[in-house]
Amino acid sequence: MAMDEKGLGQRLQAARRAAGLTQQALTEKANISYSTLAKIERGAIKSPSIFTIQNLIVALGGSLDELLGIGNAAAPDTTSVSTSKNGIKFVYFDVNGCLIHFFQRAFTSLARDTGAAVDDIERVYWKYNAEVCRGQMTIEDFNAKLSEVVGGHEVDWQAYYLDSVEPIPGMAEGVRWAAEHYRVGLLTNVMPDFLPALFARGLLPDVQYDVIIDSSEVGAIKPEKRIFEIAAERAGASGSEILFIDDDTPNIMAADRLGWHVISCDEYEPEDTVLRIKEVLELTT
C-alpha cells in the first residue's frame, strides 16, 4: 500500500498537537530521533519504516488507519485559535539572542582550553556556520574544521555551545503568556540536533510548541525567503496572521517584506520586549 507522504506528515502533526505533545516529547515517547520526526512531518521521509510507524501509533494512542488516512477518521480540529485585534493568530520566537543569551563566550572557552587564537576560532566558525545550519555540513565535519585551527585538539562544539548559553530572564514568561492565547512556534537558525539538546537541558521555555522550524531540518536559514515560506505553510497562516520576534535586523526585515508582524527582541531589556509582545498581541474582546 502506497503512503501519501505529505498527508502522513500533516496527520502526524495534527495528532501530535491533539495529544498535547511537543516534537521533543513525542520523540522520547516513540523512541525515534528528533530528526526523523521532523522529516516525516514535513514529508521529507517518503516511506517511514513500519517500526517507526508502530512506535508513533503506540505513543499517540491512535490507529494505523487514522495515521495513514484510511477510512473516514476525522483530523483533529486545529482551527480554534485566538486572534489579536490586528489579526495575529500565530507567534514565532527566535532562539539565540531572543530566548537564550548568545554563545560568544564559547569562543573564549575553546581558545582558553586549546591555546588557539580566539579570532582564528571565530573566523572558522563564521566561515562554515551557514552551511552547518542549513544541514549542508555535518556537525562532525564542522568539529573537524575547528580541530584544525586549534592545533588538532578534539572539539565538541555542541558541548561548548551548551555550556555557554543561558535563558534570558523574563522571556520564558512572555512565551508562556503567548502560548496561553495563541499558537506558538520556534523559528531558528541552528545546527543539527542542537534544539533537542537545549530542550533536554531545560534551556528553552517548556510550552506546547505547535511548530518548530529548525533550519538544519528544512535546509534554509534566515533571512532567506524560503525558510519564512516554510514557516508560514507549517503554521497554516498567512503573513498578516503571524508575529515574529527576533533580535537580528536582517531577519526582521525579511519577515516584514513578506507581510509578517515583527518585533525586535532586546536580550538586555527582556521586560520591555515582553511588554511590546503583549501590546501587539492584544486580544479581541
Phi, psi and omega in degrees: 000126181283144179261140169275095190295324179292316178296322178301313180299317179294318180292322179296315179298317179296319180294322179297315179298317181298329179278356179073031183249138168283167176301318181297318180295320180292322179299323180290319180291323184268354180058045174234166183281154175302319181299317181297314181298315181299320180291323177295315183296328179267000176087010181284329173267113188283325183221086178301151179295154179298330176298315179296315180300316181297318179297320179293319180298315180296316182295326183268348180070028181252201180235162178298318181299319180295316183292324180272357177077029181268138180084207187248024180299128182275142177285150178301145180280116179246016184273345183274091179226156178288156177229133178284170180298334178260017170091008182281134178238342186222141182235124176253133175249138167287168180253288183293124180085359180234308178257333176229146175297142187295176196250018186302330182292347174296327177299315180296318180296317180294321178296318180295320183287334186248345183081007179279160177286131185296327180290330176293320178297314180296322180300314180292319180303307184288337177295322186250354186304314183298319180298317182292318181291338174276352184081015180273342176230136179285157177294331177295318178292324178294316177301323179295322178296318177294322180301321180299320185280344179255027172078026176089000176295141177291132184239133171241092186297324180301319180296316178296318179300309184296326180285346186256345183262157177207151180299144175280119183304133176095334183289327178300324178297320178295320178294316180297319178297315180298319183291337178289335188243337186225166168282139185228158178205173175250140178225102193218144167277118188207150179282157184305132175070008178285324180298311177303323179293322177295318178296318182298328179272359180071028183271350179243150180305134183269084177230174177277101176276125180285326180218139172235117178259103180261115185305323182290341178272323184268350176076025178210153181234155171292141009263027180296140183301324186300320183293327177288325176296317177298316182297319179293319180297315182290329178285342183066036184222152174279167182303320182289350180259005185243136170251133182239126179247122183209158180260355186255120184302313178302324178293317179296317180294323179296317178293320180298321179297336179268005176089009178285153167281142185223150173224135176275125181271128175255105184293345179263353175226061185298327180299319178294320178299314180296320178300316179294324177300314181294325179293316180293327184265027178303127185285152171290151181271000000 
